[in-house]
Amino acid sequence: MSKQNLMKTYKKVLTIAGSDSGGGAGIQADLKTISSLGCYGTSVITAITAQNTLGVTGIHPIPPEIVRKQLDAVLSDIGTDSVKIGMLHSAEIIKTVAKALKKFRLKKIVLDPVMVATSGDKLIEDNTVDALTGNLFPLAEIITPNIPEAEILTGKKIINRDDMIDSALKLLDYGSRSVLLKGGHLNGETLFDIYIHRDRKDDIKIFSNKFISTNNVHGTGCTLSSAIASFMAHGNKTADAVGKAIIYLQGAIQHGKDYRTGHGNGPVNHFYKPQKLN
């Protein structure tokens, strides 16, 4: 056996998302999370945003051809053990990403259907929702919408936990193997996340966590979805990866709640408990 065959390899996670110049969300949050959880992160940047803790002041989409070349460069050489997908600004970019996922036969795909930033700023073009649900949802192992995104996708208002369950079941009709509907936008001292797998719809998993009072929640959706992808890259089943990712995110929020970064919604503490890269 050659020396090259005896060498160790990293668990790899590819993030496909937009860049956040403020460092709290998007590609930057993903790579921090992936690194913190002991994986090697690669990236495909789909858009550049001018963004800080107060909001988004500009979006520059990356040409689809450059997105395609990034995908080919990473996947033809380094490969990946899982994929996290975040902000995809246009229908063209969505179709480019879907084509690459099929070309390289990627399976462990975590799709966070990013539509608006924490600040409320819109991050996608008007015609992208149909492209997203039609081209990428059927390829995803799991989708991770928050309540506002789920309301857009289902056309149903969500005001309590039962509504969340109904909406999560409806979201499975778009074709993903499972869904994690995040409940951070609901009011109350206890927050709920709902996980349902399409083959086990009677086995609804409800994750509950105590509300943490802080403004530092910028990039929590990006952080959670990339954490799920990281745990999946380590070989965890989807439901187990979800549970571990939620625990990691809660810790990141708790350990970052007392810091001040900027004048708006600050980031979580991604490196509160870093793991060795392996």
C-alpha positions in Angstrom: 0.0 0.0 0.0 1.4 3.4 -1.0 2.2 6.1 1.5 -0.6 8.3 0.0 -3.2 5.6 0.7 -2.1 5.5 4.3 -2.6 9.3 4.9 -5.5 10.5 6.9 -8.4 12.5 5.5 -10.6 15.2 6.9 -14.3 15.1 7.1 -15.3 17.7 4.6 -18.3 20.1 4.3 -19.0 22.3 1.3 -21.0 25.5 2.0 -22.8 27.1 -1.0 -24.0 30.5 0.2 -23.6 34.3 0.2 -20.8 36.3 1.8 -21.6 38.4 4.8 -19.0 41.3 5.2 -20.0 41.6 8.8 -18.8 38.0 9.5 -21.9 36.9 11.5 -23.9 35.0 8.9 -23.5 33.4 5.4 -20.2 31.8 4.3 -18.4 33.3 7.2 -20.7 31.8 9.8 -20.7 28.5 8.0 -16.9 28.2 7.9 -16.6 29.1 11.5 -19.2 26.5 12.5 -17.7 23.8 10.2 -14.2 24.4 11.7 -15.5 24.5 15.2 -17.1 21.1 14.8 -13.9 19.5 13.5 -14.5 19.4 9.7 -12.7 20.9 6.8 -14.8 23.6 5.1 -14.8 24.5 1.4 -17.0 27.2 -0.1 -18.9 28.3 -3.2 -19.9 32.0 -2.9 -23.1 32.8 -4.7 -23.4 36.5 -3.8 -21.5 39.3 -2.0 -23.4 41.3 0.4 -22.6 44.7 2.0 -23.8 43.8 5.5 -23.3 44.5 9.2 -25.2 44.0 12.4 -27.7 46.7 11.4 -28.7 45.3 8.0 -27.9 44.7 4.3 -27.0 47.7 2.2 -26.1 46.0 -1.0 -26.1 42.6 -2.8 -23.9 41.7 -5.8 -24.8 38.3 -7.3 -21.9 36.2 -8.6 -22.4 35.2 -12.2 -23.8 31.7 -12.6 -20.8 30.6 -14.7 -18.4 31.6 -11.9 -20.6 29.7 -9.4 -20.4 26.6 -11.7 -16.6 26.9 -11.9 -16.3 27.1 -8.1 -18.5 24.0 -7.8 -16.5 22.1 -10.3 -13.2 23.2 -8.8 -14.0 22.0 -5.3 -15.9 18.8 -6.1 -13.7 17.5 -8.9 -10.6 17.7 -6.6 -11.4 17.9 -2.9 -14.9 16.4 -2.9 -17.1 16.6 0.1 -18.9 14.5 2.7 -21.9 16.8 3.1 -23.3 20.0 1.6 -24.9 23.1 3.2 -26.8 25.4 0.9 -27.8 28.9 2.0 -28.4 32.1 0.1 -29.1 31.6 -3.6 -30.0 35.0 -5.0 -31.4 34.1 -8.4 -33.2 31.3 -10.3 -30.2 30.9 -12.6 -27.8 30.2 -9.7 -30.3 27.8 -8.2 -30.4 25.8 -11.4 -26.6 25.9 -11.7 -26.2 24.5 -8.2 -28.9 21.8 -8.8 -27.1 20.6 -11.9 -23.8 20.3 -10.1 -25.3 18.4 -7.2 -26.7 15.9 -9.7 -23.5 15.7 -11.7 -21.4 14.8 -8.6 -24.2 12.6 -7.1 -24.2 14.3 -3.8 -26.6 13.0 -1.1 -26.1 14.6 2.3 -27.6 18.0 1.4 -28.8 20.4 4.0 -30.8 23.2 2.5 -31.5 26.4 4.4 -34.0 28.3 2.2 -32.7 31.8 3.1 -35.1 34.5 2.0 -34.7 37.3 4.5 -31.9 38.4 6.8 -32.3 38.8 10.6 -32.7 42.5 10.0 -35.7 41.8 7.7 -33.8 42.7 4.5 -34.8 40.6 1.5 -32.0 38.4 0.1 -33.5 36.8 -3.0 -35.2 37.8 -6.2 -39.0 37.6 -6.5 -38.9 34.7 -9.0 -36.6 32.4 -7.1 -39.0 30.6 -4.7 -40.5 28.3 -7.4 -37.0 27.6 -8.7 -35.8 26.7 -5.2 -38.7 24.4 -4.4 -38.7 22.8 -7.9 -35.0 22.3 -8.4 -33.4 21.9 -5.0 -36.0 20.8 -2.4 -36.3 17.3 -4.0 -32.5 16.9 -3.7 -32.2 17.8 -0.1 -31.8 15.3 2.8 -33.3 18.1 5.0 -34.6 21.6 4.7 -34.4 24.0 7.6 -36.8 27.0 7.2 -37.7 29.4 9.9 -41.3 30.4 10.5 -41.4 33.4 8.2 -39.9 31.3 5.4 -42.3 28.5 6.1 -45.2 30.9 5.9 -44.0 32.1 2.5 -43.6 28.5 1.3 -46.9 27.2 2.6 -49.1 30.3 2.5 -50.2 29.4 6.1 -49.8 31.6 9.2 -48.0 30.0 12.1 -48.8 31.2 15.6 -48.3 28.1 17.8 -46.6 24.7 17.9 -49.5 22.8 16.3 -49.3 25.2 13.4 -45.6 24.4 13.1 -46.4 20.7 12.9 -49.0 21.2 10.2 -46.7 23.4 8.2 -43.8 21.0 8.5 -45.9 18.2 7.1 -47.0 20.4 4.3 -43.4 21.3 3.5 -42.5 17.7 2.9 -44.8 17.8 -0.1 -42.0 19.7 -1.9 -39.9 16.6 -2.0 -37.2 16.8 0.7 -36.5 13.7 2.8 -37.0 15.6 6.0 -37.7 19.0 7.4 -36.7 21.0 10.5 -39.0 23.9 11.1 -37.3 26.3 13.4 -39.5 28.1 16.0 -37.3 30.9 17.1 -39.8 33.6 15.9 -42.5 32.5 18.2 -43.0 34.3 21.5 -42.6 32.5 24.8 -40.1 31.3 27.4 -39.8 27.9 25.6 -38.9 27.7 21.9 -39.7 24.6 19.8 -38.1 23.1 16.7 -40.1 20.5 14.8 -38.3 17.6 12.9 -40.2 15.2 10.6 -38.9 12.6 8.2 -41.1 11.8 5.2 -40.9 8.0 5.8 -41.8 8.4 9.5 -44.4 11.1 9.6 -45.9 9.6 12.8 -42.6 10.0 14.6 -42.5 13.8 15.1 -39.5 15.0 17.1 -40.0 18.2 19.1 -36.9 19.9 20.4 -37.5 22.4 23.1 -35.1 25.0 24.5 -35.4 27.8 26.9 -35.4 31.3 25.4 -32.1 33.1 25.8 -32.5 36.9 26.1 -29.9 38.5 23.7 -29.6 40.6 20.6 -26.8 38.4 19.4 -28.7 36.1 17.1 -27.4 37.2 13.7 -26.6 34.1 11.6 -28.3 31.5 13.8 -30.0 29.9 10.8 -26.7 29.6 8.9 -25.0 28.3 12.0 -27.6 25.6 12.6 -27.7 24.3 9.1 -23.9 24.2 8.7 -23.7 22.4 12.1 -26.2 19.8 10.9 -24.1 19.3 7.8 -21.0 19.0 9.9 -22.5 16.3 12.1 -23.8 14.5 9.1 -20.2 14.6 7.6 -19.1 12.8 10.8 -21.5 10.0 10.0 -24.5 10.9 12.2 -27.9 10.1 11.0 -30.0 13.1 10.1 -32.2 13.2 13.3 -29.1 12.8 15.5 -27.2 15.5 13.6 -30.2 17.8 14.1 -30.3 17.2 17.8 -26.5 17.7 18.2 -26.6 20.8 16.0 -29.4 22.4 18.2 -27.3 21.8 21.3 -24.3 23.4 19.7 -26.3 26.4 18.6 -27.8 26.9 22.0 -24.3 26.9 23.5 -23.1 29.3 20.9 -25.9 31.7 21.7 -25.5 31.3 25.5 -21.7 31.9 25.3 -22.1 34.9 23.0 -25.0 36.6 24.6 -23.0 39.1 26.7 -20.7 40.3 24.0 -21.2 43.5 21.9 -20.3 43.4 18.2 -21.6 46.4 16.3 -24.8 48.3 17.1 -27.4 45.8 16.0 -27.9 42.0 16.0 -24.5 40.6 16.9 -23.1 37.1 16.1 -23.1 34.0 18.2 -19.9 32.6 19.7 -19.0 29.9 17.2 -15.8 28.8 19.0 -17.0 28.4 22.5 -16.1 24.7 22.4 -14.0 24.0 19.4 -13.3 20.4 18.3 -10.1 19.0 16.8 -10.0 18.9 13.0 -10.2 15.2 12.1 
